[in-house]
Amino acid sequence: MEELIKYVATVLAFAICLGSSVYLADKGNAAWGWPLVAGVFIIAAGFLP
């Protein structure tokens, strides 16, 4: 059960980062890549032992 919670929290956090990146890209903001960088670190922290 604990693994499932960790998995869901990681995926949700990455989805928020992805949504932020899409929003910034849609607005023409040059910093749209930074939420993706944060998302990669979140995925790494969530799935690596």
LINPE-V482250 format. One record per backbone hydrogen bond with DSSP energy under -0.5 kcal/mol. CO is the residue of the C=O (numbers start at 1). NH is the residue of the N-H. E is the energy in kcal/mol with one decimal. If there is no record, write none. Layout:
co:CO nh:NH e:E
co:CO nh:NH e:E
This chain:
co:1 nh:5 e:-2.0
co:2 nh:6 e:-2.1
co:3 nh:7 e:-2.5
co:4 nh:8 e:-2.8
co:5 nh:9 e:-2.5
co:6 nh:10 e:-2.1
co:7 nh:11 e:-2.5
co:8 nh:12 e:-2.5
co:9 nh:13 e:-2.4
co:10 nh:14 e:-2.3
co:11 nh:15 e:-2.3
co:12 nh:16 e:-2.0
co:13 nh:17 e:-2.0
co:14 nh:18 e:-2.7
co:15 nh:19 e:-2.6
co:16 nh:20 e:-2.3
co:17 nh:21 e:-2.2
co:18 nh:22 e:-2.4
co:19 nh:23 e:-2.4
co:20 nh:24 e:-2.5
co:21 nh:25 e:-2.4
co:22 nh:26 e:-2.3
co:23 nh:27 e:-1.7
co:24 nh:29 e:-2.5
co:25 nh:28 e:-1.0
co:29 nh:32 e:-1.0
co:31 nh:34 e:-1.2
co:33 nh:37 e:-1.7
co:34 nh:38 e:-2.3
co:35 nh:39 e:-2.2
co:36 nh:40 e:-2.2
co:37 nh:41 e:-1.8
co:38 nh:42 e:-2.1
co:39 nh:43 e:-2.6
co:40 nh:44 e:-2.5
co:41 nh:45 e:-2.6
co:42 nh:46 e:-2.2
co:43 nh:47 e:-2.3
co:44 nh:48 e:-2.0
